[in-house]
Amino acid sequence: MPELSALTRVAAGSVGAAALGLGYATLIERNAFTLREVTVPVLAQGASSLRVLQISDLHMMPAQKRKQNWLRDLDALDPDLVVNTGDNLSHPKSVPAVVQALGGLLARPGLFVFGSNDYFAPVPKNPFRYFDRDHDRVYGHPLPWGDLRAAFSERGWHDMTHVRRDIEVGGVRIAVAGVDDPHLERDRYDTIAGPADRSADLRLGLTHSPEPRVLDRFADDGYDLVLAGHTHGGQLCLPFYGALVTNCGIDRSRVKGPSRWGAHMQLHVSAGLGTSPFAPARFCCRPEATLLTLVPAPLDGNRRAAGTPAHSAGYTR
């Protein structure tokens, strides 16, 4: 009987700890929005620094007022450029909430690409499916991505879906290109293929899901920086271990934040600000937006000429 009592206490303690962890993950951390700031040396020598606000994976529901208010306050950061890397919606009536939450940011220079949860609503899934990269995709009902695209475009943001464009922001000349969501296999890189403009101060690529096949193409074409989202930073992470899965082809070490892809290109993956309404939890992975300060690259050959072949068949940190 004493042994049974001890086992009962251990089991009860484990259940209690699990309940506390779940409560923290669903009620506290998923609403603990944070701004991460990083400096990335990718610009041409002599270029002025550029402040880029990246927002991603809002997965907005109409009633999420705390998230909307936090987003609205980001305009006070006074970024030079806003980049939205997709998955804005989680509900067919979320477009007004997203537009109102972005507020003054929509009056600033902006670029965007869409993700799977701009096109299709989330659906309940077995969480163990995320450990299988080749699992069958399950799509919910269509979402009003066209309305969101119109709202962004009417306010001056550029849709970079399979588009190459030259823009100038804050005196910095940017050659930018983007693809549709590789997670849905909607990417058609051939439509934007070719060396990026070597005279630009920044050669910028955009994608929702950071799939290696797309990152390799951007690197081969001489892009300096690619911004992506999709991973949620792993969403549920373990202390001293990190993300369990990435939900795409990159390795766990790149699930959020900056890293180098190939010999010369920088990659930045946002952990995003939301979750699926069917998995409303984050653990050791706070929801975030990122303010990237882009500065000139050092004179050590890190910034190569566009069209020079990448000297790696994978990635280096």
C-alpha positions in Angstrom: 0.0 0.0 0.0 2.8 2.6 0.7 4.2 1.9 -2.8 0.8 2.4 -4.3 0.3 5.6 -2.4 3.7 6.9 -3.7 2.8 6.0 -7.3 -0.5 7.7 -6.9 1.2 10.9 -5.6 3.6 10.8 -8.5 0.8 10.3 -11.0 -1.2 13.1 -9.5 1.8 15.4 -9.5 2.4 14.7 -13.2 -1.2 15.4 -14.1 -1.1 18.6 -12.1 2.1 19.8 -13.8 0.7 18.9 -17.2 -2.4 20.9 -16.4 -0.4 23.9 -15.2 1.8 23.8 -18.3 -1.3 23.6 -20.6 -2.9 26.5 -18.8 0.3 28.6 -19.1 0.6 27.7 -22.8 -3.0 28.5 -23.8 -3.8 31.4 -21.5 -0.5 33.2 -20.9 2.3 32.6 -23.4 0.2 32.6 -26.6 -0.9 36.1 -25.6 2.5 37.3 -24.4 3.3 39.2 -27.6 6.9 40.4 -28.0 9.0 42.4 -30.3 12.3 40.9 -31.3 15.0 43.1 -32.7 17.9 41.9 -34.8 20.6 43.5 -36.9 21.4 41.9 -40.3 24.5 43.0 -42.3 23.2 42.5 -45.9 23.2 46.0 -47.6 25.7 47.2 -50.2 28.6 49.3 -48.9 27.6 53.0 -48.5 23.8 52.3 -48.2 21.9 53.8 -45.4 20.6 51.5 -42.7 17.0 50.3 -43.2 14.4 49.4 -40.5 12.2 46.5 -41.7 9.2 45.3 -39.6 8.3 41.7 -40.4 4.9 40.4 -39.3 3.7 36.9 -40.0 1.2 34.2 -39.1 -1.4 36.4 -37.4 -4.0 33.7 -37.8 -6.5 36.3 -36.8 -9.9 35.7 -35.3 -12.4 38.6 -35.1 -12.6 38.5 -31.3 -8.8 38.6 -30.7 -8.8 42.2 -29.4 -5.5 41.9 -27.4 -3.6 40.8 -30.5 -5.2 43.5 -32.6 -4.4 46.2 -30.1 -0.8 45.0 -29.8 -0.4 45.0 -33.6 -1.8 48.5 -33.9 0.8 49.9 -31.5 3.7 48.6 -33.8 3.2 51.7 -36.0 5.0 53.7 -33.2 8.2 51.9 -34.2 8.3 54.0 -37.3 9.7 51.3 -39.6 10.9 52.2 -43.1 9.3 49.1 -44.6 6.7 46.6 -43.5 6.9 43.0 -44.8 4.0 40.6 -44.2 4.9 36.9 -44.9 1.4 35.5 -44.8 -1.2 33.4 -42.9 -3.2 36.4 -41.8 -6.6 34.8 -41.5 -8.3 32.1 -39.5 -11.9 33.0 -40.0 -14.0 34.2 -43.0 -14.8 37.4 -41.2 -11.3 38.3 -40.1 -10.3 40.7 -42.9 -11.7 43.8 -41.2 -9.9 42.8 -38.0 -6.6 42.4 -39.8 -6.9 45.7 -41.7 -7.9 47.7 -38.6 -5.2 46.1 -36.5 -2.5 47.0 -39.0 -3.7 50.5 -38.8 -1.0 53.1 -39.6 1.4 50.4 -40.9 -0.7 50.2 -44.1 0.2 53.8 -44.8 3.9 52.9 -44.8 5.7 51.2 -47.7 4.8 47.5 -47.5 5.3 44.1 -49.3 3.3 40.9 -48.8 2.9 37.3 -49.9 0.2 34.9 -48.8 0.3 31.6 -46.9 -2.0 28.6 -46.7 -4.3 30.2 -44.1 -5.0 33.1 -46.2 -6.5 30.8 -48.8 -8.1 28.1 -46.6 -9.4 28.0 -43.1 -7.6 25.9 -40.5 -9.1 22.5 -39.6 -8.6 20.2 -36.7 -5.5 17.9 -37.2 -3.8 15.1 -35.4 -0.7 16.9 -34.0 1.5 13.8 -34.7 1.0 14.5 -38.4 3.4 17.4 -38.1 6.2 14.9 -37.6 5.6 13.4 -41.1 6.7 15.9 -43.7 4.9 14.0 -46.4 1.5 13.8 -44.8 -1.6 14.6 -46.9 -2.7 18.2 -46.7 -6.2 18.8 -45.3 -7.9 22.0 -46.4 -10.7 23.9 -44.8 -13.2 26.1 -46.5 -11.9 29.0 -48.7 -11.1 32.3 -47.0 -11.6 35.8 -48.6 -7.9 36.2 -49.5 -9.0 38.3 -52.5 -10.6 40.9 -50.2 -7.5 41.0 -48.1 -5.3 41.4 -51.2 -7.5 44.3 -52.3 -7.4 46.0 -48.9 -3.6 45.8 -48.8 -3.1 46.9 -52.4 -5.5 49.8 -52.1 -3.4 51.2 -49.3 -0.2 50.9 -51.4 1.3 47.6 -50.3 2.8 45.5 -53.1 1.7 42.0 -53.7 4.9 40.1 -54.4 3.3 36.8 -55.4 5.4 35.7 -58.4 6.5 39.3 -59.0 9.8 41.0 -59.4 9.9 44.7 -58.5 12.4 47.5 -57.9 11.5 49.9 -55.1 13.3 52.6 -53.2 12.7 53.1 -49.5 14.6 55.5 -47.3 17.2 56.0 -50.0 17.8 52.3 -50.3 17.3 50.7 -53.7 15.7 47.2 -53.3 15.3 44.5 -55.9 12.5 42.3 -54.4 10.8 39.1 -55.6 8.4 36.7 -54.0 6.6 33.4 -54.5 3.3 31.9 -53.6 3.1 29.5 -50.6 5.5 26.5 -51.1 3.6 24.7 -48.3 0.7 24.4 -50.7 3.1 23.8 -53.6 1.8 27.0 -55.2 5.3 28.3 -55.7 6.3 28.9 -59.4 9.8 30.2 -59.0 10.4 30.0 -62.8 8.1 33.0 -63.2 10.7 35.2 -61.3 13.9 33.3 -62.1 17.1 35.0 -63.1 19.9 37.0 -61.4 18.7 39.7 -59.1 19.7 43.2 -60.0 23.4 43.5 -58.9 23.2 47.3 -58.8 20.6 47.2 -56.0 21.5 48.0 -52.4 19.4 45.0 -51.2 18.2 42.0 -53.1 15.2 40.7 -51.1 13.3 37.4 -51.5 9.9 36.7 -49.9 8.2 33.4 -49.2 5.7 32.1 -46.6 7.1 28.6 -46.0 10.9 28.5 -46.0 11.3 25.3 -48.2 14.8 24.5 -49.2 14.0 24.1 -52.9 12.9 27.8 -52.9 15.7 29.1 -50.7 18.2 27.4 -53.0 16.8 29.2 -56.0 16.9 32.6 -54.3 20.5 31.9 -53.2 21.5 30.9 -56.8 20.0 34.1 -58.2 22.1 36.2 -55.8 19.5 37.4 -53.2 21.0 38.8 -50.0 18.1 38.1 -47.7 15.0 36.0 -47.7 12.1 36.6 -45.2 9.7 33.8 -44.3 7.2 32.7 -41.7 5.1 29.5 -41.4 7.0 27.6 -38.7 5.5 29.4 -35.7 9.1 28.9 -34.3 8.0 25.4 -33.5 5.1 26.7 -31.4 5.7 24.0 -28.7 9.3 23.9 -27.7 11.3 22.3 -24.9 13.8 24.1 -22.7 17.4 23.4 -23.8 16.2 21.5 -26.9 14.1 23.9 -28.8 11.5 23.2 -31.5 10.2 19.6 -31.9 9.2 20.2 -35.6 9.5 22.9 -38.2 6.5 21.8 -40.4 8.6 22.3 -43.5 11.9 21.2 -44.9 14.4 23.3 -43.0 16.2 21.9 -39.9 15.2 22.8 -36.3 18.1 25.2 -35.8 16.5 27.6 -38.3 13.0 27.4 -37.1 13.1 31.1 -36.1 15.4 34.0 -36.3 18.4 34.7 -38.6 20.7 32.2 -40.1 22.8 31.9 -43.2 21.7 29.8 -46.2 24.5 28.8 -48.5 27.7 30.8 -48.7 26.2 34.3 -49.0 22.5 34.6 -48.4 20.8 35.4 -45.1 17.5 33.9 -44.0 15.2 35.2 -41.4 12.2 33.1 -40.2 9.5 34.8 -38.1 8.0 32.8 -35.3 4.8 34.7 -36.0 2.0 36.1 -33.8 -0.7 33.5 -33.8 -1.8 29.9 -33.7 -4.5 27.8 -35.3 -7.7 28.1 -33.3 -7.6 24.3 -33.0 -4.2 24.4 -31.3 -4.2 27.6 -29.3 -1.0 27.1 -27.3 2.6 28.2 -27.3 5.3 26.9 -25.0 8.9 28.3 -24.8 8.1 30.2 -28.0 6.4 33.6 -27.5 4.4 35.1 -30.4 6.5 37.8 -32.0 7.0 40.4 -34.6 10.5 41.3 -35.6 12.2 44.7 -36.3 15.2 44.0 -38.5 17.8 46.7 -38.8 19.6 46.1 -42.1 23.1 47.5 -42.4 25.9 47.3 -44.9 27.7 43.9 -45.1 31.3 43.8 -44.1 34.0 43.9 -46.7 34.8 40.2 -46.5 33.0 38.9 -49.6 29.8 37.9 -47.8 27.7 39.9 -50.3 28.3 38.2 -53.7 27.3 39.4 -57.1 23.9 38.2 -58.4 24.1 35.1 -60.5 27.3 33.8 -59.0 26.7 30.1 -58.2 26.1 29.3 -54.5 29.0 27.3 -53.0 26.9 25.0 -51.0 24.4 22.2 -51.5 22.7 22.9 -48.3 23.2 25.4 -45.6 25.6 26.7 -43.1 25.1 28.7 -40.0 
